[in-house]
Structures are given as structure tokens and as C-alpha cells.
Amino acid sequence: MFEQALKRALTHSTKYMPKYSEQEQNKFELYVELVSVDVAENKSEEGKKSVVSVVIEEFGLPNTYPVATMWYHKVIAVDKNLVGTVAKDLLDDMDARWCNYIKSSVGGCPKEKFYPQL
């Protein structure tokens, strides 16, 4: 569910586009890996809450040697009823982390939404 919610949030994003879209040819590329685990304590709770590990790597600028650099890794608790909100918050958190990453925490970046925060 979270993957689908994130894809929907990305379709409304003005900053991010799928890798294979026409507008994104020869642009800066990010790789996103999601791994989710259901955290149900019993059968009746299955599918209601999970944790998602989000890893994002950048591969450098177009026409450069592609070396993966991980700049984002967080584990996020996702409630089934809030999955869309958490996906949108993840995009905001990514923006804040990217700002901190490229500015080396000089300041002027938005606050990250998920722990750990820089």
C-alpha cells in the first residue's frame, strides 16, 4: 500500500518524475528502495500497521560515472489509515534531507519530518 501511495504522491510532485518519462531523460537520477514489514502482534491486527525502510541513493549527474551514494535512510511507521499522508510527508522529508545533504547542514533548510533529523 505504501509503495502505491508514494507513486501517487510522486505523480503530483513538481520536483520528482519517474525515471523513464520523456521529461526526465538525461536528468539527475535517484534510486529509491522500500522494504516493508507488517508489525501485527496477532492475526486480527495484520495489515493495519507496518514499518517501511526507505533508502535513497543518487547516481550523480547525467553523463558521469554512476556511483551510488546513499544520502537517505529512515525507518518509518505507517498506519493503514494514514498511508497517503505519510507518503506526502516522505517527499517533504526527502526535500529537507537533500537540502541538508547538499548544503552540509549550513542552514536555511526545512525541518525534516521523520526521525532521525539532521
N, C-alpha and C positions, 0 to 999 in steps of 0.2 A: 504494500500500500504506500509506503513512504517513497519508494522509487517512482511510482506513478505520480504522486503528489509533487515530487521535485521536478519531474518532467513538465507537469502542468505549470508550475511556478516559472520554470525556465522559458516556456513559450510566451509568457507575459513580460519577461525581463527585457529591458532595453540594453543591458550590458552583456548578456550571455546568449549565445546561439549554439545550436547543435553543430558538431564538427563538420558534417557533410552538407550543410546548407550552402547555397551559392554565395551568400554574403560573407561567409567565413573562410573562403579559400585564401590561403596564404596569410592568415592572421595568427595571433598569439594563441597557443593551444594549452588547454588544461585537461588533465585526466582525473576523473572522479571515480573512486571506488567506494561502494556501500556494502557493508556486511551487517545484517540484522539478526537479532536473536530474540525470540519470544521469552518474556520473563514471567510467565504464568507459574503460580505456585500450585495450581490444581487444574483439572480438566475444564471446569466452568469458567476459568479466567483466560483460557487460551485465546490468542488473537486480540486481546484488549490493550496490551501494552508490550512494547519491545524496546530494546536499546539498539541503536544504529551506530556503527563505527564509520566515520566519514574520513576518508583520506583523499587529499587533493595534491596532485603533482603538476608542476609546469614543465614544459619541454622546451622552453626558450623561444626565441623569435623565429619566424619563418626563414628558411634558407640557412639555418645554423645547424650545428651538430646537435641532435636531440638527446640531451642528457636530463633524465628525470630528477627534479628537485622537489622533495616533499616540503610544503610550506603550511599545510593544514592537516591536523589530525585531532579529531574530537570524538567522544562517545556521547551520544545524545539520547535521553529517554523520550520516547514518543508514545503518547496516549492515542488510541484509535480515533477518538473524537476530535483530536487536535492536530491530526497529521498534516492537513493543509496549512495551518498556521505555522507549524514547526518548519515545514518546507520553505515557506516565505522567509521565516526568521533565519534559516540557514543561509539563504542568499545574502541577507544583510550582514550576517556574521562573517561570511566569506569576504565581503567587501571590506569590512573593518580589519580582518586579519591580513588581507592583501595590502591594505594601506600601511599597516604596521610593519609588514614584511619588507615592502619596498622602501619605506622611509626609516627603517631601523629604529622604530619607536621614538622618533624625534618629536612627535606630537602632531596635533591637528587632525587625528584620525577619529572616526566614530568609535563609540564603545562597542566591544564585542558582546554578543548576547549569551553565548554559551561558555561555560567553564571548560578549560582554563582560559583566562583572559590575559592578554599582554598588558 
